[in-house]
Amino acid sequence: MAYYLGIDTSNYTTSCAIYDSEKNSFVMKKKLLPVKEGELGLRQSEAVFHHTVQLPELMDELFCDFDGEISAVGVSDAPRRAEGSYMPCFLVGVNSARCIASSTNKPVYKFSHQQGHI
């Protein structure tokens, strides 16, 4: 049985999920970043801060009933696959994915946020 962990830290939502390849099903936890009413988004420094707080909480919820072994970690590392497409908020997910993968000796696969939608 293969389980895969996915992490996405976009400029609007902190998300993590475990995909069960045998059952073709997943469990997902996500939380919107707190954008004040009337504003269009957050500064990157604010998004990074909120992901740093929210991702561990969501991972705790995600793994509380999980008793399997993760085979690999997928993570969004940029908004899209284009020259110059970069946002610091994705570093929170990438660094978390790297820590999990290195501590479990599993590979990390990087995708763009846009690819994650597909």
C-alpha positions as CSV (number, residue, x, y, z in Angstrom):
1,M,0.0,0.0,0.0
2,A,1.5,3.4,-1.0
3,Y,0.6,6.6,0.7
4,Y,1.8,10.0,-0.5
5,L,1.9,13.3,1.4
6,G,1.1,16.5,-0.5
7,I,1.8,20.0,0.8
8,D,0.8,23.4,-0.7
9,T,1.4,26.8,0.8
10,S,0.0,29.3,-1.7
11,N,-0.7,32.9,-1.0
12,Y,-4.3,32.1,0.1
13,T,-4.4,28.6,1.6
14,T,-2.3,26.2,3.7
15,S,-3.1,22.7,2.6
16,C,-1.8,19.2,3.2
17,A,-3.2,15.8,2.2
18,I,-2.4,12.1,2.3
19,Y,-3.3,10.2,-0.9
20,D,-4.0,6.4,-0.7
21,S,-3.0,4.9,-4.0
22,E,-4.6,1.6,-3.3
23,K,-8.0,3.1,-2.6
24,N,-7.6,6.1,-4.9
25,S,-8.7,8.3,-2.1
26,F,-7.3,11.1,0.0
27,V,-7.7,12.9,3.3
28,M,-7.1,16.7,3.1
29,K,-6.7,19.4,5.6
30,K,-6.7,23.1,4.6
31,K,-7.1,26.5,6.1
32,L,-7.5,29.9,4.4
33,L,-4.9,32.5,5.3
34,P,-6.5,35.4,7.3
35,V,-7.0,38.2,4.7
36,K,-8.7,41.2,6.1
37,E,-12.0,42.2,4.7
38,G,-11.7,44.5,1.7
39,E,-8.1,43.4,1.0
40,L,-7.0,41.3,-2.0
41,G,-4.4,39.2,-0.3
42,L,-1.4,39.3,2.0
43,R,2.2,40.5,1.9
44,Q,4.5,37.6,1.4
45,S,6.0,38.1,4.9
46,E,2.5,37.8,6.4
47,A,1.7,34.7,4.3
48,V,5.0,33.0,5.4
49,F,4.2,33.8,9.0
50,H,0.6,32.3,8.8
51,H,1.8,29.2,7.0
52,T,4.5,28.7,9.6
53,V,1.7,28.7,12.3
54,Q,-1.0,26.8,10.3
55,L,0.9,24.0,8.6
56,P,2.0,22.2,11.8
57,E,-1.6,22.4,13.2
58,L,-3.0,21.0,10.0
59,M,-0.3,18.2,9.8
60,D,-1.2,17.3,13.4
61,E,-4.8,16.9,12.4
62,L,-3.9,15.0,9.2
63,F,-1.7,12.5,10.9
64,C,-3.7,12.0,14.1
65,D,-5.4,8.9,12.8
66,F,-2.8,7.8,10.2
67,D,-0.9,4.6,10.9
68,G,0.7,4.0,7.5
69,E,4.0,4.9,6.0
70,I,4.5,7.7,3.5
71,S,6.2,6.6,0.3
72,A,7.0,10.1,-1.0
73,V,6.3,13.8,-0.5
74,G,4.9,16.2,-3.1
75,V,5.1,19.9,-2.6
76,S,4.3,23.1,-4.5
77,D,7.4,25.2,-4.9
78,A,6.2,28.1,-7.2
79,P,3.0,29.6,-8.5
80,R,3.6,28.2,-12.0
81,R,6.4,26.7,-14.2
82,A,7.6,29.9,-15.8
83,E,10.8,32.0,-15.7
84,G,10.7,34.2,-12.6
85,S,7.6,32.5,-11.1
86,Y,8.4,32.7,-7.4
87,M,6.8,33.6,-4.1
88,P,8.4,33.2,-0.7
89,C,5.3,31.6,0.8
90,F,6.1,28.4,-1.0
91,L,9.3,28.0,1.0
92,V,7.3,27.1,4.1
93,G,5.9,24.0,2.3
94,V,9.2,23.1,0.6
95,N,11.2,23.3,3.8
96,S,8.6,21.2,5.7
97,A,8.6,18.6,2.8
98,R,12.4,18.5,2.9
99,C,12.4,17.9,6.6
100,I,9.8,15.2,6.5
101,A,11.5,13.5,3.5
102,S,14.9,13.5,5.0
103,S,13.7,12.2,8.4
104,T,11.9,9.3,6.7
105,N,14.4,8.8,3.9
106,K,11.7,9.3,1.2
107,P,11.9,11.4,-2.0
108,V,10.5,14.8,-2.5
109,Y,8.8,15.8,-5.8
110,K,8.3,19.5,-6.5
111,F,5.4,20.8,-8.5
112,S,4.0,24.3,-9.2
113,H,0.8,25.4,-7.5
114,Q,-0.8,25.5,-11.0
115,Q,0.2,21.9,-11.7
116,G,-1.4,20.9,-8.4
117,H,-4.7,22.2,-9.6
118,I,-4.4,20.0,-12.6
